[in-house]
Amino acid sequence: LHKSIYLYWNPSQLSLLLQDDETKKRVLFNSYFGCGKTLLMKYFAQTLAKRESEKNGTNQTPKIVFYISLVAAEGQKLNKRNASELLWPAVFDSATDIDFENTEIQVVGVKDLIQ
């Protein structure tokens, strides 16, 4: 079953997507819930992974793309005493893992960072 999803970027998002790679090297997302930060970050990760996979067959070694998610950091109230007690990844990180299944993108969450 094939599903089609259509995304319509707002003017701010589209202007960021159209910037050259040097400009997009460091981007700070600072906005409220539901304005497309995650969609943009996932799009950038997929774009980087595709670019790296195109290096196969050349003399350049493709790099692994890491998608680092800290969405669960504040909610889990981590500190030195309880960090080792974190038994499973955040739901958001698991969902992102599913989104990037069968890609070269490695999802890294809070649980991964403290181990």
N, C-alpha and C positions, 0 to 999 in steps of 0.2 A: 504494500500500500504506500503510495507516494503522496506526501502532503506538501502543499505549496504554502509558503508563508511570505507575505509581502510586508516589507518595512518601508515606511516613509519617514525620512530623516527631516527634522525641523531645520531651519536655516543655520542655527549655531552648530548643530551636529554635522550638517553637510559641509559647512566651511572647514571644520576640523578634518573631515575625511579627505577633502581636496587639497590640504596642505602638503608640501613636499615632505619627504621622509625625515630630513634634518630637523624640521620644525616640530614634527610629531615625536621626536626622541623622548621628550619628557613632558607629560601632560598631567595636570592636576585636575581631578574631577571634584568639584565642591558644589553640590546641589542637593535638593530634597529627593525623597523617594519618588520613583515612578517617572523620572525624566530621561531615562535611556542610558545611564552610565554603564550598566552591565552589558547592554547590547553593543555599545561602542567598544568596550574592552574585549568582548568576545570576538567582534568583527576584526579588531586589530590583531588579536592572537591568531585567528584563522588566516589572515592576510600574511602575517609573518611566517607561519608554518608553510603556507603554500609557496612563498618565495624561497624558503629554505629547501623545500622538497625539490624545487626546480634545479637546485645545485647538484642533485644526483646525476652522475654521468659526466660531471665536470671535474676539474682538479681541485675544487673547493669542497671542504667537508661541511655538510649541512649541520646547523646548530639545533639543539632541542629548544623548543619554545616553552617557557614556564608561565603558567597563569597563576599568579599568587593571590590568594583570596584571604583577606583578614576580616571578612564580614562577621565571623563568629567570635572574634577576639574580645570585644567588650562584653557581649552577652554572656560569655562563659566565665567572666571574672577570674581570669587566670592570675596566679601568683606563683612564687617559687614552691610553696608548699603543696598546691593542688595540681600543678601542671602534669605530673606523672599519672594522675588519676583520670585524665581525659581518655576515654576508651574508644570513642568513635568520632568520625568527622562530622562537621555541621551538615545539616540537610542541604543547605545551599551548595556546599562543596561537593556533596554526592551528586546533586543534580547537574552541576557543572561538569563533573567527571563523565556523566552520561552524555552531555552535549558534545564532549570532545572525544567520545569513543571512536576508535579506529582512525585517530589522527596522531600526529607527532607532538601534540600539545600535552604537557604534563601539568596537572592541577596540583597545586601545593596549598594546603590549608594550615590553619593554626596547629592542628594535631601533628602534621608533618614537620612543622618548624620547631616544635619543642621536643621532638624525639631525638 
